[in-house]
């Protein structure tokens, strides 16, 4: 039996400076599945993504493996230097497939439906990060983000490119960017900040039209770690979201951050997707 990959339609340019195309997976000319390849520009590199992979007939015959490998070849031909795959938590077979193909789990998407605003511990206050504080704050946040990206499998150049792109897209007006909450957490007396928070109050709409908010940064100062301030910052994030009318909150956590995973689980967040990647 011959398995092949054939275009389902023409290539389409993307706003990220790349292209996307949907493909049919054929067995002896008969369609048994489909997938999509997409490339996006990150500075001088192109990164690829495989999405919408589905086997509709003859599962367990290696057709998913063929589709993924064929998609990698397409992305290589497009000039991509790495490939990422997002797998729903509800798809354990797909997770096993990407692991067998050499992908490494980089991060997890978590989510929670919010109901009522939780109280903050007594004695703590939240203050906005103003324009004067913003440059030093964003520089430190970017450095830590780059290190986390490197720890998750990106090269130094890839991590820096993604950091620049993410911060430019989500904070185009710095501290004055509308639709975000930038906060510092202070203890009694309000001297040295205990940590900081960045929440995008409307990252996108979910399929049912519900607005989705997203925690971008939760940072606790090194001298103040291990004292529950990360939990307090997450409670603050929930309060900010509810005040803005958002009841669905998500975040990314790098897979190697066991302490953060335990914290979020204890607060009621559930894993929605797992993100995998590898260099091409």
Legacy VTK file of the C-alpha trace (Angstrom):
# vtk DataFile Version 3.0
C-alpha trace
ASCII
DATASET POLYDATA
POINTS 280 float
0.000 0.000 0.000
1.397 3.412 -1.013
0.834 6.380 1.312
1.333 9.876 -0.085
0.793 13.517 0.823
-1.053 15.707 -1.667
-2.130 19.373 -1.475
-5.755 19.983 -0.586
-5.558 23.574 -1.772
-3.129 26.364 -2.649
-0.561 27.864 -0.328
-1.715 30.955 1.543
0.599 33.686 2.876
0.364 34.432 6.596
0.555 37.692 8.512
3.621 36.280 10.312
5.656 36.418 7.098
5.297 32.719 6.267
2.830 30.476 4.484
0.313 27.779 5.242
-1.152 24.858 3.331
-3.519 22.001 4.075
-2.675 18.510 2.814
-4.505 15.248 2.221
-2.986 11.958 3.379
-3.720 9.328 0.733
-3.417 5.538 0.778
-3.461 4.139 -2.786
-5.114 7.353 -3.915
-7.845 7.208 -1.260
-7.941 9.931 1.401
-7.352 8.570 4.909
-6.454 11.764 6.742
-5.284 15.353 6.546
-2.942 17.881 8.144
-1.740 21.468 7.834
1.773 22.898 7.622
2.492 26.513 8.521
5.679 28.561 8.614
6.285 31.804 10.514
9.234 34.186 10.419
11.256 34.793 13.591
13.913 37.330 12.615
16.163 35.570 10.109
14.679 32.089 10.697
11.496 30.369 9.625
9.776 28.118 12.151
7.314 25.445 11.162
4.175 24.049 12.740
2.224 20.875 12.040
-1.456 21.164 12.932
-4.865 19.621 12.225
-3.322 16.146 11.854
-6.138 13.631 11.754
-6.357 10.029 10.539
-9.931 9.286 9.555
-9.488 5.734 8.282
-7.131 2.872 9.146
-5.702 4.100 12.409
-2.845 2.092 13.845
-1.258 1.479 10.439
1.446 4.120 10.652
-0.429 6.704 8.619
-0.091 9.360 11.302
3.653 8.735 11.434
3.898 9.030 7.663
1.886 12.249 7.682
4.054 13.861 10.362
7.321 12.864 8.656
6.062 14.050 5.270
5.002 17.345 6.836
8.508 17.768 8.259
9.937 17.363 4.759
7.576 20.061 3.476
8.727 22.424 6.224
12.392 21.680 5.487
11.745 22.504 1.831
10.198 25.781 2.943
13.400 26.612 4.809
12.172 26.035 8.366
14.823 25.397 11.008
12.523 23.931 13.680
9.028 22.508 13.995
6.454 22.707 16.772
3.319 20.669 17.426
0.495 21.412 19.861
-1.324 18.291 21.081
-4.561 18.385 23.097
-4.351 16.796 26.525
-7.293 14.615 25.456
-5.173 12.929 22.722
-2.745 10.513 24.437
-2.115 8.527 21.239
-0.955 11.689 19.461
1.326 12.514 22.387
2.902 9.089 22.075
3.377 9.611 18.334
5.245 12.913 18.633
7.426 11.526 21.426
8.340 8.540 19.230
9.296 10.943 16.424
11.829 12.717 18.628
9.818 15.721 19.745
10.459 17.099 23.222
7.675 18.456 25.388
8.444 22.160 25.878
5.461 23.603 27.678
1.861 23.097 28.678
-1.186 25.306 28.171
-3.328 25.474 31.298
-6.765 26.972 31.777
-9.354 27.765 34.403
-12.923 29.080 34.427
-13.237 31.909 36.934
-16.288 32.512 39.120
-15.658 34.815 42.067
-12.758 37.135 42.837
-10.516 35.515 45.472
-9.329 37.656 48.402
-5.663 38.581 48.668
-3.700 37.871 51.856
-3.828 40.705 54.384
-1.091 43.303 54.158
-0.282 42.975 50.440
-1.067 45.604 47.818
-0.836 45.744 44.026
0.402 48.819 42.175
0.599 49.480 38.428
3.965 49.344 36.689
4.273 52.867 35.293
6.128 54.192 32.258
9.224 55.051 34.292
9.516 51.541 35.746
8.598 49.729 32.542
11.963 49.637 30.672
13.882 48.017 33.543
11.009 45.644 34.265
10.612 44.468 30.667
14.373 44.013 30.250
14.479 41.686 33.257
11.336 39.841 32.173
12.781 39.354 28.687
16.062 37.951 30.036
14.235 35.411 32.177
11.945 34.494 29.279
14.933 33.909 26.994
16.521 31.612 29.575
13.286 29.639 29.980
12.979 29.277 26.212
16.559 28.022 25.989
15.887 25.514 28.771
12.886 24.264 26.775
15.017 23.383 23.734
15.409 26.560 21.674
18.800 27.831 20.600
20.058 31.166 21.935
19.194 32.909 18.649
15.745 31.318 18.479
14.964 32.223 22.089
15.959 35.855 21.585
13.979 36.107 18.356
10.834 34.695 19.962
11.205 36.952 22.997
11.485 40.070 20.815
8.514 39.027 18.678
6.267 38.158 21.617
6.956 41.365 23.528
6.600 43.544 20.429
3.253 41.968 19.507
1.672 41.995 22.959
3.076 45.230 24.445
3.320 47.569 21.430
2.743 50.671 23.579
4.772 49.584 26.596
3.188 50.313 29.958
0.409 52.244 28.181
-0.718 49.267 26.073
-4.505 48.953 26.430
-6.057 45.682 27.551
-3.206 44.547 29.784
-2.625 44.553 33.537
0.955 45.239 34.634
1.244 45.064 38.414
3.852 44.920 41.155
3.074 43.165 44.422
4.123 44.916 47.648
4.033 43.752 51.239
3.415 45.750 54.418
5.176 49.085 54.223
5.280 48.906 50.435
9.060 49.171 50.043
10.791 46.595 47.826
8.362 44.836 45.458
7.797 41.150 46.144
7.078 40.285 42.530
5.273 41.336 39.378
2.427 40.277 37.107
1.569 40.771 33.439
-1.870 39.704 32.217
-3.280 40.123 28.715
-6.940 40.697 29.548
-8.189 39.632 26.095
-5.710 37.475 24.225
-8.339 36.126 21.829
-11.871 34.747 21.668
-12.579 31.075 22.243
-14.635 29.202 19.597
-17.867 30.039 21.438
-16.998 33.753 21.471
-15.947 33.845 25.127
-12.968 36.165 25.723
-9.800 34.403 26.883
-7.349 36.226 29.151
-3.747 35.060 29.471
-1.092 35.279 32.172
2.097 36.352 30.409
4.458 36.800 33.375
4.380 35.785 37.034
7.668 36.763 38.636
8.722 36.630 42.283
11.954 38.300 43.389
14.677 35.808 44.282
14.868 37.037 47.880
11.128 36.480 48.337
10.618 33.048 46.810
9.140 30.128 48.729
6.776 32.343 50.734
3.561 31.963 48.742
3.865 35.149 46.695
3.468 33.255 43.410
0.060 32.055 44.621
-0.853 35.617 45.617
0.100 36.903 42.159
-2.132 34.286 40.539
-5.013 35.312 42.797
-4.348 38.887 41.721
-4.459 37.773 38.070
-7.889 36.241 38.614
-9.133 39.421 40.263
-7.862 41.565 37.381
-9.534 39.302 34.823
-12.905 39.274 36.557
-12.777 43.059 36.964
-12.248 43.316 33.187
-15.131 40.928 32.443
-12.982 37.920 31.487
-13.967 34.589 33.035
-11.603 32.257 31.168
-7.925 32.497 32.106
-5.023 30.577 30.589
-1.259 30.464 30.787
1.834 28.650 29.554
4.128 26.835 31.933
7.406 25.288 30.839
7.329 21.533 31.347
10.464 21.481 33.478
9.005 23.870 36.056
7.641 21.290 38.491
7.013 23.813 41.276
4.867 26.003 39.015
2.912 22.984 37.755
2.117 21.992 41.347
1.053 25.546 42.175
-1.306 25.851 39.236
-2.822 22.435 39.867
-3.506 23.413 43.478
-5.308 26.536 42.218
-7.594 24.509 39.962
-5.913 24.963 36.585
-6.116 22.016 34.184
-3.831 21.049 31.320
-5.458 21.854 27.969
-2.604 21.287 25.496
0.997 20.125 25.474
3.485 21.834 23.161
6.303 19.819 21.584
9.169 20.827 19.349
12.409 19.786 17.688
15.085 21.231 15.462
14.930 20.330 11.785
LINES 1 281
280 0 1 2 3 4 5 6 7 8 9 10 11 12 13 14 15 16 17 18 19 20 21 22 23 24 25 26 27 28 29 30 31 32 33 34 35 36 37 38 39 40 41 42 43 44 45 46 47 48 49 50 51 52 53 54 55 56 57 58 59 60 61 62 63 64 65 66 67 68 69 70 71 72 73 74 75 76 77 78 79 80 81 82 83 84 85 86 87 88 89 90 91 92 93 94 95 96 97 98 99 100 101 102 103 104 105 106 107 108 109 110 111 112 113 114 115 116 117 118 119 120 121 122 123 124 125 126 127 128 129 130 131 132 133 134 135 136 137 138 139 140 141 142 143 144 145 146 147 148 149 150 151 152 153 154 155 156 157 158 159 160 161 162 163 164 165 166 167 168 169 170 171 172 173 174 175 176 177 178 179 180 181 182 183 184 185 186 187 188 189 190 191 192 193 194 195 196 197 198 199 200 201 202 203 204 205 206 207 208 209 210 211 212 213 214 215 216 217 218 219 220 221 222 223 224 225 226 227 228 229 230 231 232 233 234 235 236 237 238 239 240 241 242 243 244 245 246 247 248 249 250 251 252 253 254 255 256 257 258 259 260 261 262 263 264 265 266 267 268 269 270 271 272 273 274 275 276 277 278 279
